[in-house]
């Protein structure tokens, strides 16, 4: 077995472990509880979960989706989040190998997963995730895949500032532009919607989430995320109305669609741009 295969297996297993921690975040952050203490407990009976009952995916299967002590069903969301996180880490390692972008984008996807599930369950996008996430995106921009911050806006900004000869300027400047663009564009959409409809259509949580997406992915992928997220939300909303499960007043968790779109943009955004521009 090659070192690359071993690395891929190890990193995927590491993703499963992180997924177990993300489950704690998804459950506790909306309740404003510590994600560190106490250790994992059964939400129903409060019994501390033993380490051998806390093995990602495996323990859920062995226990047949029930607490060992009170036999209360354990949501399938727990192994699903663990598998999803493992898949996210696997995909990052496959694309960026042993390079720093693997760690940067694994962190990004981990935060996105927590945001998607907290928004789905509670329709909130906690500041404790989006604001530090934006700062992290900017601080880690030097370790991100370089093409992310090589759009027209970055080129013009660096040119106007006369900083073409300083390579380190590109990443952090591109990250800041991405954060301002992603959050600013969505804020503008929310402002126009409120002026036209006389009611809120988007929350500031969505705006802050897009600031984080822009900080990690740059303005081009942030723009793609907004359009793809809006399209996905429209399709789901119309489908729910046709099935009689929603109406025009039903408020959907837009952060869910933005999160899915952001993950898709990370892996397929630039191939999409190449395909689209190549077809012009």
N, C-alpha and C positions, 0 to 999 in steps of 0.2 A: 504494500500500500504506500503510495507516494506521500510526501510531506504535505502537498497541497490538499490531498484528500483528507488526511488527518486533521489539518487545520480547518477544513470546511466542516467536518463532523464535530470537532471540538467547539467551534464557534456557533454552530446550530444548537448544540446542547446548552451552551451558555445562554443562547437566546431563550430557550425553554425555561431556564432558571429565572432569567429576567422577567419573562412572562408571568411567572408565579408572583413576583414582586409587583408587577403592574396590576394584577388582580387586587392586591391589597390597596394600591393607590386608587383604583376605580371605586372601590367600596368605601374607603375612609375619607378621601379628600372632600367629596361633597358633604360629608357629615362633619367636616372640620376636626377630624380625629388625627392623632399622630400616626404616621405610616411606619414608625420605628418601634414604638411600644404601645401595648403589649405585643407579644408574638401572635402568630396566627391562631385564631380561636374559631370555634363553630358559632356563627351568628345566632343560632337558635338556643343552644344549651350553654354556650359560653365556655365549653371545655377546651383546654389548650390542645392544639393539634400536634401530635407527635411528628418528629422528623420523618419517620418512615411512612407517615400518612400524608406527607407534604411533597412527595416526589412528583414533579410536573407530569401531567397526563396519566402516568402509570398508576398513581395512587387512586385517582378518580375511577379508573377502570377496575382496579382490584376491589375497591369498596362499592362498586356498582352504582356510583353516583350518590352515595348516602353517607352521612356522618356515622363513624364507627360506634358512637355512644348513643345518640338519640335517634338515629336512623332517619333524620330529616333529609329529604332530597337535596343534593348539592347541584346548583345550576350547571348546565352544560356549558355555560359561558366561561367557566373557569378553565377547563381544558382547551376550549376554543381559543381563548386569549393566549394561553401558553403556546399552542400550536401556531397561531398567527404571528406571535413574536419570534418564535423559532424560524418560521418561514421568512420573516422580514430580515433577520440576521443572516440566514442562509443566502438570500438574494443579494444582500449588500456584499457579502464575502465573495460571491460568484462574480459580481460586477467589478469590484475594486480590489480584490485579492488581499494582499497583506498591507495595503496602503492606508494612510490616515483617513481618507474619505469613508472607508468601511465603518470606522468607529463613529465618525461624525453623523453619517446618515442612519446608522443603527440607533443612535441617541434620538435623532429627529423622528424616526418612525415609532420609537417607543413612546415618546410624548404624544404623537399623533394618535396612537392606539388608545391611550388613556383619555384623551380629549374626545375621541369618537364615542366611547362607551359612556363617559360621564354626560355628554350632551344627549345621547340616546335615552338614558334613564332619567336624567334630571333637567334636561334642557339648560344646562349651564356649562360654560367654558371657563374654569377657574383661573383667576389672575395668577395664582401661585404656580401655574404651569405656563401660561402664555407669555407673561412678562419676563420671568427668568429664561424662558425658552428663546425669546427674542434676543436677550443679552447674550445667551450662549451661542446663538447663531452668528452673531457679530464677532464675538471673541474667538470662535473656532473657524472663522471664515478662511483663515490662512491654510487650514488643513482640509478644506472642502475641495472637491474636484474643480480644477481651475476654470474649465469652460463655462461653469455656472455663472460666473461674473464677467463674462466677456461680451455683453450686449452693447447695442448702440448707445444707450444712456451712459454706461460706464466709460466707453471710449470717449464720448464727448465731454464728460465731466473731468476725466483725467487730462484731456487736452486743454480744456479751459483753465485748469489749475496749473498747467505746465509741469505735470508730474510723470510724464511718460517714462522717464528713465528710472523710476523707483518701482520695481515690480511688486513690492509688498503693499503698495497703495491699492492695487486692483482688488484684492479680495475684500478688505474691510470696507472700502468705499462701495463696492458692488453690493455687499451685504446691507449696508445702511440704505442705499438706494432701493434695494429690494424690499426692505422693511417698510420704508416710507411709501413706496409705490403700492405694495400689496394692501397695507392697512388703509392708505389714503383713498385708493380706488374703491374699496368696499365701503368706506365711510361715505364717499360721494354718492354711491348707489343708494345707501340707506337714507341719506339726506334727501335725495330726489324723490325716493319712494314715499317718505313721510310727507313731503310737501304736496305730492299729488294725491295720496290716499288719505291724508290726515290721520294716520296711525303708524306705529312702528312696524317695520317689516323685518329689520335685522337688529340684533343687539350688538352692543359694543364688544361683547365676548367674541363674536365672529370677526370683528375688525382687528382685535388684538391677536386672534389666531392667525389671521392673514399677515399681520406684521411678522410673526414668528416664521411663517412659511416663506415670506420674502427674504428674511434674514438668512435662512438656511439655503434657499434655492435660487435667489436672485429674482429680478423683476419679470423676466420672460416666463419662467415656470410658475411664478405667482399669478401672472395674468392667465396662463393656461388653466391653473387650478380654479380660479374664480369662474371662468367660462364653463369648464367641464363640471364643476360642482353645481352651478346653476342649471345646466342642462340635465344632469342626473336628478337633481331635486325636482325639476319640472316633470320629467318622465315619471318619477315615483308618485308625485302629487296627482298627476292626471290619472295614473293607473289606479290609485286609491279611490279617486272620485268615481271612476267607472265601476269599481267594485262596491261602491256604496259605503266605503270605510272612511271617507273624508268629504269635506265640502270646501268651499272657497275661503271659509273662515278658519279652517284647521291650520294650526301652526306646526310646521315640520322643524325638526332639529337640523338646521342648515349646516352646523358644524360636522355632522356625520358625513354629509356629501362633500364638504370641503376637505375633510380628512382623507376620504377615499380618493378624491381627485388629486390631492397633493402627493399621495403615495404613487399613484399612476403616473403623475407628471415627473416624479423623481426618476423612474425607471424608463419611461417611454416618451417623455416630453421632447427631448432633442431628436430622437428618431422620427417622431411625428412631425416636427418642424422641418427636418430634412426631406421627409416624404412630401409634405405639403408644398414646400418651396420648390422642390424638384419637379412637381407637377405643374408649376405655373408656366 
